[in-house]
């Protein structure tokens, strides 16, 4: 699987160009599945926020579903265990890209495992995973206690497809928990390398080769580990 791990989505031309390179064909020729599952585990999200993400209702933003795909479908992971793999696995295999929205990363990791999507990932070698915030963090080994909002007495372990962690929304206006100072403190609780990225930055991973695409600000923390 090829990864485009973002904080805020496809927010600038550099990130969009990186997406097209990963797809190896135009967006207009690519089939997408949108996964909103992480929103249900995040107390700040609601049915209205899920609808806005799917329908493109966020003012002043171009959402993941609005990039000009050949087709877009919704894949809700919480429903998959009840319908059987013979139905949903072909949908995933036929998609060129999975658009994985933000919300609560631990909740998303839980349903990736429960649904069977986590087990399917190693076989999706040509599929592109575009994560936003929690949709990116879920692919890391850990997110840190600071970002756990579901089952707060449990751990902070996620899927671990990559070997680094992500601190998203770096220095986002008005978000006191996402400052650079907080990122450095958070990094002391994370073993291994960690990237702090703002909403104009994305991390690409292809065959375990990691790259950073940015028109904003990012930092690599714990780089000596």
C-alpha positions in Angstrom: 0.0 0.0 0.0 1.1 3.5 -0.8 0.5 6.1 1.9 -0.3 9.8 1.8 -0.5 10.8 5.5 -1.8 14.3 6.0 -2.9 16.5 8.8 -5.6 18.5 7.0 -6.2 16.7 3.7 -5.2 17.7 0.2 -4.8 21.3 1.1 -2.3 22.6 -1.5 -0.9 21.9 -5.0 2.2 20.1 -3.6 0.1 17.6 -1.7 -2.2 17.2 -4.7 0.8 16.5 -7.0 2.1 13.9 -4.6 -1.3 12.2 -4.6 -1.3 12.0 -8.4 2.2 10.6 -8.4 1.1 7.8 -6.0 -2.0 7.1 -8.0 0.1 6.9 -11.2 -2.9 8.2 -13.2 -5.2 11.3 -13.1 -7.6 11.7 -10.2 -10.4 11.8 -12.8 -9.6 8.2 -13.7 -9.4 6.9 -10.2 -12.0 5.2 -8.1 -12.2 6.2 -4.4 -13.8 4.9 -1.2 -14.4 7.3 1.6 -14.1 6.0 5.2 -15.7 8.2 7.8 -15.5 5.7 10.7 -13.1 7.6 12.9 -15.6 10.5 13.4 -18.0 8.3 15.4 -15.4 7.8 18.1 -14.5 11.5 18.5 -16.7 13.5 20.9 -16.2 16.6 18.9 -17.8 15.0 15.8 -21.5 14.4 15.0 -23.8 13.1 12.3 -23.7 16.7 10.8 -19.9 16.6 10.6 -20.0 13.2 8.9 -22.4 14.5 6.3 -20.4 17.6 5.7 -17.3 15.5 5.1 -19.1 13.3 2.6 -21.1 16.0 0.9 -18.5 18.7 0.8 -20.2 21.0 3.2 -17.2 22.5 5.0 -17.0 26.2 4.2 -13.9 27.3 2.3 -12.5 23.8 2.0 -12.1 21.3 -0.7 -12.8 18.0 1.0 -11.4 14.6 0.1 -14.6 13.6 -1.8 -14.5 16.8 -3.9 -11.2 16.3 -5.8 -12.7 15.1 -9.0 -12.7 11.4 -8.7 -14.1 9.1 -11.4 -16.3 7.7 -8.6 -16.7 8.0 -4.9 -18.3 5.5 -2.5 -18.7 5.4 1.3 -17.2 2.5 3.2 -18.4 2.4 6.8 -16.2 -0.1 8.7 -18.6 -0.6 11.6 -21.1 -2.2 9.1 -18.6 -4.6 7.4 -18.7 -7.4 10.0 -22.5 -7.8 9.5 -22.4 -8.1 5.7 -19.6 -10.6 5.0 -16.3 -10.3 3.3 -17.6 -11.6 0.0 -19.4 -8.3 -0.4 -17.0 -5.7 0.8 -13.6 -7.1 0.0 -14.2 -6.7 -3.8 -15.2 -3.1 -3.2 -11.9 -2.4 -1.5 -9.8 -4.3 -4.1 -11.5 -2.4 -7.0 -10.7 1.0 -5.4 -7.7 3.0 -6.4 -7.6 5.0 -3.2 -9.0 4.8 0.3 -9.9 8.3 1.7 -9.7 7.9 5.5 -11.2 10.8 7.4 -10.1 12.1 10.8 -11.7 11.7 14.2 -10.5 9.2 16.9 -7.5 7.0 15.9 -8.0 4.3 18.6 -11.6 3.9 17.6 -10.6 3.7 13.9 -7.9 1.1 14.7 -10.5 -1.0 16.6 -12.8 -1.1 13.6 -10.1 -1.7 11.1 -9.3 -4.9 13.1 -12.9 -5.9 13.8 -13.9 -5.4 10.1 -10.9 -7.3 8.7 -9.6 -4.2 6.8 -6.3 -4.3 8.8 -5.6 -7.9 7.7 -6.3 -7.0 4.1 -3.9 -4.0 4.0 -0.7 -6.1 3.2 -2.3 -7.4 0.0 -3.3 -3.9 -1.3 0.1 -3.2 -2.8 -1.2 -0.7 -5.5 -3.9 1.0 -3.4 -3.3 4.5 -2.1 -4.3 5.3 1.5 -5.0 9.0 2.0 -5.3 9.8 5.7 -6.5 12.9 7.4 -5.4 13.5 11.0 -6.6 10.3 12.8 -6.8 8.6 9.4 -3.1 9.1 9.2 -2.2 8.5 12.9 -3.9 5.1 12.8 -1.2 3.8 10.5 1.5 4.5 13.2 2.5 2.3 16.1 1.3 4.7 18.8 -0.5 8.1 19.1 0.3 9.1 22.6 -2.1 9.5 25.5 -2.8 13.1 24.6 -4.8 12.0 21.6 -6.8 9.2 23.1 -10.5 10.1 23.4 -12.1 6.7 23.2 -11.6 4.1 25.9 -9.3 6.6 27.8 -8.3 3.9 30.3 -6.8 1.7 27.5 -3.6 2.0 25.5 -2.6 4.2 22.7 -1.4 1.6 20.2 -2.7 1.7 16.6 -2.1 -0.4 13.5 1.7 0.1 13.1 2.0 0.0 9.3 4.8 2.6 9.6 7.4 2.9 12.3 7.0 6.6 13.2 4.3 8.5 15.0 2.4 11.7 13.9 1.5 14.8 15.8 -1.1 16.6 13.6 -2.4 20.1 13.2 0.8 21.7 14.4 0.3 25.2 15.6 -3.3 25.3 14.3 -4.9 28.6 15.2 -6.7 28.6 18.5 -5.8 24.9 19.4 -3.8 25.2 22.6 -3.0 21.4 22.6 -1.4 21.5 19.2 1.4 23.9 19.7 5.1 23.2 18.9 5.8 23.2 22.7 3.1 20.5 23.2 4.5 18.5 20.3 8.0 18.4 21.9 6.5 17.3 25.2 4.4 14.7 23.4 7.4 13.3 21.6 9.1 12.5 25.0 6.3 9.9 25.6 6.7 8.3 22.1 9.4 5.7 21.4 11.0 6.1 18.0 10.8 8.8 15.4 7.8 11.2 15.3 6.7 13.8 12.8 4.9 17.0 13.9 3.1 18.3 10.8 0.8 21.2 10.1 -2.2 21.2 7.8 -0.1 22.2 4.8 2.2 19.1 5.2 1.9 15.4 4.2 4.1 12.4 4.6 4.5 9.9 1.8 5.4 6.2 2.3 6.2 4.0 -0.7 8.0 0.7 -0.1 9.0 1.9 3.3 10.7 5.0 1.8 9.5 8.1 3.7 9.2 11.5 2.2 7.8 14.9 3.3 5.7 17.2 1.1 5.1 20.6 2.6 4.1 24.2 1.9 4.0 24.8 5.6 5.8 23.7 8.8 6.9 20.3 10.1 9.5 18.8 12.4 11.1 15.4 12.8 11.3 14.6 16.5 13.3 11.8 18.3 15.4 11.5 15.1 18.3 9.9 16.9 16.3 7.0 18.3 
